[in-house]
Amino acid sequence: MSQAGAFPPGKKITVVFVIGGPGSGKGTQCSKIVRHFGFTHLSAGDLLRQQVQSDTEHGAMIKNLMHEGKLVPSDIIVRLLLTAMLQSGNDRFLVDGFPRNEENRRAYESIIGIEPELVLFIDCPREELERRILHRDQGRDDDNVDTIRKRFQVFHDSTLPVVLYYDRMGKVRRVDGAKSADAVFEDVKAIFTQLLTTQVHSLTHIYLPFSPIDCSVLIKP
């Protein structure tokens, strides 16, 4: 599979990682961001499930790994993300629930290598996340207290170090996920408006090196 060089030369690609604990509302916020800002929403989990259902040799291999309770190698996940990015035709991407761990992050940097513009961290107390999951789809096999707490522990042990890594780079934007979805999006909207406004100003600075006064002297009557 091609690496990120397959994007048109000089094309600005914007990647935002969206990270939060189980039940934090990542999918809801991503849907709102897509509608308001024109991003393409990519979920590593959804891409894996699509592969499993594709009835291909690659999909069968992933299905067997998941059936055996083994982790799908990070390079496979990242290459699925890259393929989806290239096929989308877009240049703005929300990557939902990824990187889940340091191995994911290193594979992403090695294979795609497009530094995220920012990491949207939807921070929510564990008690609220537990309440939401237990009440959202009652009857689901994985929505019991023991399983939920294991998922919280995995998130704490594996994903929070990724958040801290990007926080040290000044890329993390935290929002309070305990608020209502609409209230959270007001905070998210401000973050994305600032991001895209900054990008426009940056491009103007790069591609319009002369001030309007400088340009006017080039126009002959």
Buried (B, 14 or more C-beta within 10 A) or exposed (E): EEEBEEBEEEEEBBBBBBBBBBBBBBBBBBBBBBEEBEBBBBBBEBBBBBBBEEEEEEBEBBBEBBEEEEEBEBBBBBBBBBBBBBEBEBBBBBBBBBBBBBBBBBBBEEBBEBEBBBBBBBBBEBEBBBEBBBEEEEEEEEBEEEBBEEBBEBBEEBBBEBBEBBBEEEBBBBBEBBBEEEEBBEBBBEBBEEBBEEBEEEEEEEEEEEEEEEEEEEEEE
